[in-house]
């Protein structure tokens, strides 16, 4: 069976492909990635030689390419990671986010529907189990106050061009289930961390700047809170929903690890003091910089649906996952 994974050279996609290929030797994964700044082929060095893995450079906004790939590989599943996802970049260049996240997702859905279905709610022979899994984010829900959690029923209230573009794509996916009967599932995850994350993101930035002896920039006063999910735990959740989730349903995947940005920075600094001691403690490098526009205060996910219905649970808490993450980045930045 052939499955299309989009955006598989990115942080979560590359971790997922390695996990998935290791688990399912009889599934051929075709990875379609545009290789923007966030896509890194070195993330996939471990799987390049697998006979059941193929990489194709291309853009999900290119409908002709998608149609030719569906014709050539006859995909029976799509796992859709491809997205512009850097909030700061969405503030500077919102048009790229609208194109990729909205139009690109629409293209994929529409091509999949045409390939798999005769008419609305009637699948072609052999395609009844073909599934489209859309990877989304908790940022579509907006911001939380000091209490409460995002559930699958939380109303959407996106606050950045990035989260608005993801919310739009979520609604298009939903519409293809309700209008055409396409077999879709959506997962909304909290902040991921772990190996292979892009250098610009918070945790790699803290580690990289600390190791170089440079100032560690923290937005505002560092009190913004995120729910942190170790990337491998997320990959296991995606696999479960892809295999066993109910068609048309949405599943939240969260780490139940709420930490504010200042805690993250201090934790990383104290682990680096232990692993790579310097004359001065790393925490002395922490500096506060002007907050980003529209910076959501707090995200936190209620993952009880995926836990109770599909039996998922996070294997890592933040304190165990961050040590594995730091070890990986020390190797990367000192290599």
MITORVEX-89007 format. One record per residue (C-alpha): x, y, z. Coordinates in Angstrom, 3 decimals, m for minus. Example, Ala and Ser with C-alpha at 12.3 -4.5 7.8 and 13.67 -1.06 7.14 Angstrom:
<atoms>
ATOM_xx_yy_zz
ATOM_12.300_m4.500_7.800
ATOM_13.670_m1.060_7.140
</atoms>
This chain:
<atoms>
ATOM_xx_yy_zz
ATOM_0.000_0.000_0.000
ATOM_1.197_3.513_m0.862
ATOM_0.646_6.460_1.487
ATOM_1.350_10.116_0.743
ATOM_2.964_12.109_3.551
ATOM_3.188_15.838_2.863
ATOM_5.760_18.004_4.604
ATOM_7.731_14.984_5.707
ATOM_11.084_16.807_5.729
ATOM_9.902_19.104_8.498
ATOM_10.274_18.589_12.227
ATOM_7.208_16.494_13.077
ATOM_6.882_14.911_9.628
ATOM_10.449_13.570_9.579
ATOM_10.095_12.120_13.080
ATOM_6.797_10.547_12.025
ATOM_8.162_8.993_8.828
ATOM_11.055_7.351_10.690
ATOM_8.644_5.997_13.323
ATOM_6.069_4.849_10.746
ATOM_8.518_3.116_8.378
ATOM_10.074_1.292_11.289
ATOM_6.670_0.040_12.407
ATOM_5.054_m0.782_9.036
ATOM_7.477_m2.536_6.708
ATOM_4.755_m3.288_4.144
ATOM_3.647_0.328_3.631
ATOM_5.421_2.496_1.040
ATOM_5.662_6.138_2.152
ATOM_5.967_8.799_m0.545
ATOM_7.161_12.034_1.064
ATOM_6.210_15.211_m0.820
ATOM_7.974_18.306_0.499
ATOM_8.662_21.733_m0.982
ATOM_11.871_22.050_1.088
ATOM_11.258_25.574_2.328
ATOM_13.410_26.876_5.203
ATOM_11.660_24.420_7.579
ATOM_12.267_21.314_5.450
ATOM_15.589_19.585_5.920
ATOM_16.525_16.438_3.987
ATOM_19.196_15.620_6.568
ATOM_16.275_14.923_8.930
ATOM_15.604_11.821_6.803
ATOM_19.121_10.413_6.411
ATOM_18.138_7.386_8.516
ATOM_15.382_6.328_6.105
ATOM_16.779_7.337_2.696
ATOM_17.913_3.802_1.922
ATOM_14.625_2.135_2.884
ATOM_13.089_0.392_m0.129
ATOM_9.608_1.476_1.049
ATOM_10.445_5.195_1.120
ATOM_10.434_7.717_m1.763
ATOM_11.117_11.447_m1.576
ATOM_9.638_13.886_m4.113
ATOM_10.326_17.604_m4.072
ATOM_7.144_19.488_m4.846
ATOM_4.479_21.919_m3.738
ATOM_0.950_20.999_m2.583
ATOM_m0.242_24.158_m4.349
ATOM_0.687_22.476_m7.669
ATOM_m2.523_20.643_m8.499
ATOM_m1.196_19.019_m11.665
ATOM_1.665_17.494_m9.686
ATOM_m0.748_16.117_m7.056
ATOM_m2.969_14.584_m9.733
ATOM_0.004_12.936_m11.446
ATOM_1.284_11.525_m8.123
ATOM_m2.132_10.070_m7.236
ATOM_m2.288_8.510_m10.695
ATOM_1.249_7.087_m10.476
ATOM_1.227_5.825_m6.878
ATOM_m2.512_5.195_m6.335
ATOM_m2.380_6.436_m2.737
ATOM_m4.696_4.741_m0.243
ATOM_m3.963_7.278_2.483
ATOM_m2.751_10.840_3.012
ATOM_m1.120_12.186_6.167
ATOM_m0.939_15.931_5.710
ATOM_1.756_17.764_7.689
ATOM_2.765_20.315_5.054
ATOM_2.164_23.806_6.397
ATOM_3.801_27.134_6.883
ATOM_3.959_27.228_10.670
ATOM_6.246_29.951_12.009
ATOM_4.049_32.574_13.709
ATOM_6.586_35.402_13.404
ATOM_6.908_34.731_9.665
ATOM_3.108_34.750_9.303
ATOM_3.056_38.281_10.696
ATOM_5.630_39.412_8.090
ATOM_4.397_37.365_5.085
ATOM_0.801_36.217_5.613
ATOM_0.200_35.499_1.905
ATOM_2.488_32.427_1.907
ATOM_0.520_30.993_4.825
ATOM_m2.830_31.484_3.126
ATOM_m1.561_29.872_m0.091
ATOM_0.044_26.790_1.441
ATOM_m2.232_26.148_4.389
ATOM_m5.582_26.958_2.754
ATOM_m5.219_26.464_m1.006
ATOM_m2.686_23.627_m0.634
ATOM_m4.938_21.709_1.760
ATOM_m7.928_22.241_m0.541
ATOM_m5.946_20.897_m3.526
ATOM_m4.942_17.773_m1.618
ATOM_m8.463_17.102_m0.365
ATOM_m10.042_17.633_m3.750
ATOM_m7.562_15.453_m5.626
ATOM_m7.924_12.698_m2.991
ATOM_m11.727_12.892_m3.191
ATOM_m11.689_12.642_m6.987
ATOM_m9.283_9.686_m6.873
ATOM_m11.133_7.749_m4.171
ATOM_m14.816_8.537_m4.727
ATOM_m17.412_8.010_m7.471
ATOM_m19.912_10.541_m6.124
ATOM_m20.585_12.053_m2.681
ATOM_m20.652_9.253_m0.063
ATOM_m19.938_6.554_m2.661
ATOM_m16.342_5.268_m2.735
ATOM_m14.802_3.659_m5.790
ATOM_m14.193_m0.078_m5.442
ATOM_m11.149_m0.734_m3.250
ATOM_m11.004_2.773_m1.747
ATOM_m13.529_2.560_1.081
ATOM_m10.787_2.539_3.733
ATOM_m8.711_5.278_2.099
ATOM_m8.210_8.024_4.663
ATOM_m7.080_11.652_4.778
ATOM_m5.442_12.651_8.067
ATOM_m5.044_16.397_8.599
ATOM_m2.476_17.592_11.160
ATOM_m3.506_20.820_12.843
ATOM_m2.577_22.824_15.941
ATOM_m4.026_24.037_19.245
ATOM_m3.412_27.618_18.090
ATOM_m6.716_27.564_16.170
ATOM_m8.511_27.817_19.526
ATOM_m6.948_31.179_20.381
ATOM_m5.756_31.851_23.895
ATOM_m6.741_30.639_27.356
ATOM_m6.850_32.546_30.617
ATOM_m5.160_31.124_33.669
ATOM_m7.517_28.151_33.881
ATOM_m9.326_25.790_31.511
ATOM_m8.264_23.483_28.689
ATOM_m8.906_23.262_24.949
ATOM_m11.254_20.378_24.120
ATOM_m12.456_19.170_20.733
ATOM_m15.581_21.320_21.293
ATOM_m13.718_24.573_22.023
ATOM_m14.849_27.304_19.585
ATOM_m12.194_28.462_17.130
ATOM_m10.717_31.914_17.795
ATOM_m7.396_32.174_15.903
ATOM_m5.305_35.272_16.637
ATOM_m2.428_35.187_14.107
ATOM_m2.378_34.845_10.301
ATOM_m0.776_31.411_10.877
ATOM_m3.497_30.125_13.201
ATOM_m6.220_31.673_11.016
ATOM_m4.849_29.817_7.981
ATOM_m4.784_26.534_9.936
ATOM_m8.324_27.122_11.209
ATOM_m9.433_27.677_7.599
ATOM_m7.842_24.422_6.496
ATOM_m9.489_22.542_9.403
ATOM_m12.889_23.798_8.253
ATOM_m12.246_22.774_4.647
ATOM_m11.315_19.261_5.838
ATOM_m14.501_19.157_7.929
ATOM_m16.605_20.259_4.938
ATOM_m15.246_17.424_2.767
ATOM_m16.494_14.924_5.347
ATOM_m19.945_16.461_5.715
ATOM_m20.498_17.344_2.040
ATOM_m18.807_14.441_0.238
ATOM_m18.381_11.751_2.887
ATOM_m14.588_11.757_2.472
ATOM_m12.936_9.631_5.158
ATOM_m11.092_12.351_7.096
ATOM_m9.670_12.692_10.601
ATOM_m8.042_15.754_12.154
ATOM_m5.620_16.009_15.059
ATOM_m4.883_19.251_16.899
ATOM_m1.658_19.108_18.872
ATOM_0.042_21.245_21.468
ATOM_3.607_22.609_21.166
ATOM_5.980_19.870_20.057
ATOM_9.634_19.633_21.028
ATOM_12.381_17.084_20.450
ATOM_15.065_16.161_17.898
ATOM_15.081_17.716_14.400
ATOM_13.122_20.871_15.280
ATOM_13.971_23.959_13.242
ATOM_16.700_26.090_14.815
ATOM_14.455_29.184_15.018
ATOM_11.980_27.603_17.433
ATOM_12.101_28.355_21.162
ATOM_13.824_25.280_22.608
ATOM_16.534_24.889_19.912
ATOM_17.155_28.655_20.129
ATOM_17.685_28.506_23.898
ATOM_20.106_25.563_23.565
ATOM_21.989_27.041_20.583
ATOM_22.379_30.509_22.083
ATOM_23.458_29.107_25.446
ATOM_26.136_26.878_23.917
ATOM_27.469_29.849_21.920
ATOM_27.489_32.102_24.998
ATOM_25.002_34.483_23.344
ATOM_22.005_36.202_24.926
ATOM_18.954_33.913_25.172
ATOM_15.935_35.961_23.967
ATOM_12.625_35.456_25.792
ATOM_9.505_37.322_24.643
ATOM_7.870_39.802_27.050
ATOM_8.265_38.730_30.662
ATOM_8.475_34.990_29.905
ATOM_5.108_34.137_31.462
ATOM_3.443_32.824_28.261
ATOM_2.438_29.220_28.904
ATOM_2.399_26.298_26.468
ATOM_1.518_22.628_26.835
ATOM_4.633_20.746_25.696
ATOM_4.394_17.441_23.825
ATOM_7.424_15.287_23.024
ATOM_7.475_14.706_19.269
ATOM_7.632_10.886_19.432
ATOM_4.540_10.837_21.662
ATOM_2.801_12.966_19.025
ATOM_3.875_10.541_16.258
ATOM_2.365_7.620_18.178
ATOM_m0.877_9.570_18.568
ATOM_m1.022_10.405_14.852
ATOM_m0.514_6.745_13.963
ATOM_m3.310_5.684_16.336
ATOM_m5.777_8.206_14.911
ATOM_m4.827_7.362_11.323
ATOM_m5.377_3.648_11.975
ATOM_m8.274_3.681_14.435
ATOM_m9.842_7.148_14.671
ATOM_m13.511_7.585_13.814
ATOM_m14.127_9.131_10.374
ATOM_m15.012_12.816_10.594
ATOM_m13.750_13.110_14.154
ATOM_m11.205_15.458_15.683
ATOM_m8.701_14.368_18.340
ATOM_m6.634_16.655_20.531
ATOM_m3.118_15.431_21.339
ATOM_m1.445_17.189_24.259
ATOM_1.375_16.474_26.643
ATOM_m0.308_17.628_29.862
ATOM_2.938_19.518_30.495
ATOM_2.122_23.186_30.969
ATOM_5.276_25.244_31.403
ATOM_5.939_28.948_30.954
ATOM_8.747_30.136_28.696
ATOM_10.922_31.298_31.581
ATOM_10.694_27.861_33.235
ATOM_11.710_26.271_29.925
ATOM_14.758_28.535_29.674
ATOM_15.814_27.968_33.303
ATOM_15.362_24.184_33.018
ATOM_17.499_23.990_29.864
ATOM_20.163_26.238_31.427
ATOM_20.400_24.120_34.571
ATOM_20.732_20.871_32.541
ATOM_23.436_22.513_30.392
ATOM_25.236_23.642_33.583
ATOM_25.406_19.969_34.475
ATOM_26.325_18.615_31.007
ATOM_28.465_21.443_29.579
ATOM_29.568_23.595_32.539
ATOM_30.961_27.082_31.881
ATOM_32.481_29.676_34.221
ATOM_29.131_31.456_34.607
ATOM_25.686_29.799_34.896
ATOM_23.847_29.735_31.571
ATOM_20.800_31.435_33.108
ATOM_22.806_34.676_33.213
ATOM_22.377_34.779_29.407
ATOM_18.561_35.047_29.603
ATOM_17.345_38.419_28.286
ATOM_13.841_39.729_27.687
ATOM_12.909_41.089_24.266
ATOM_9.868_42.964_22.956
ATOM_6.824_40.707_22.850
ATOM_5.471_39.544_19.498
ATOM_2.203_41.172_18.312
ATOM_m0.898_39.204_19.352
ATOM_1.128_36.740_21.442
ATOM_m1.372_34.277_22.948
ATOM_m0.957_33.972_26.707
ATOM_m1.663_30.297_27.322
ATOM_m2.457_27.077_25.439
ATOM_m3.317_23.798_27.145
ATOM_m4.958_20.726_25.687
ATOM_m7.406_18.230_27.156
ATOM_m6.296_14.936_25.554
ATOM_m8.850_12.765_27.391
ATOM_m10.717_11.808_24.187
ATOM_m7.729_10.167_22.482
ATOM_m6.703_8.621_25.807
ATOM_m10.106_7.081_26.545
ATOM_m11.204_6.174_22.994
ATOM_m7.895_5.043_21.460
ATOM_m5.727_4.257_24.492
ATOM_m3.042_6.857_23.786
ATOM_m0.885_8.315_26.509
ATOM_2.301_10.366_26.511
ATOM_5.351_8.335_27.509
ATOM_7.473_11.418_28.266
ATOM_6.888_14.236_30.691
ATOM_8.661_17.515_30.045
ATOM_11.543_16.789_32.389
ATOM_12.379_13.438_30.733
ATOM_11.762_14.608_27.170
ATOM_13.842_17.774_27.495
ATOM_16.939_15.777_28.533
ATOM_16.676_13.622_25.378
ATOM_16.181_16.794_23.351
ATOM_19.184_18.593_24.837
ATOM_21.417_15.549_24.256
ATOM_20.426_15.529_20.571
ATOM_21.108_19.262_20.115
ATOM_24.441_19.127_21.928
ATOM_25.489_16.518_19.353
ATOM_24.148_18.671_16.505
ATOM_25.685_21.966_17.593
ATOM_29.037_20.567_18.607
ATOM_29.335_18.355_15.511
</atoms>
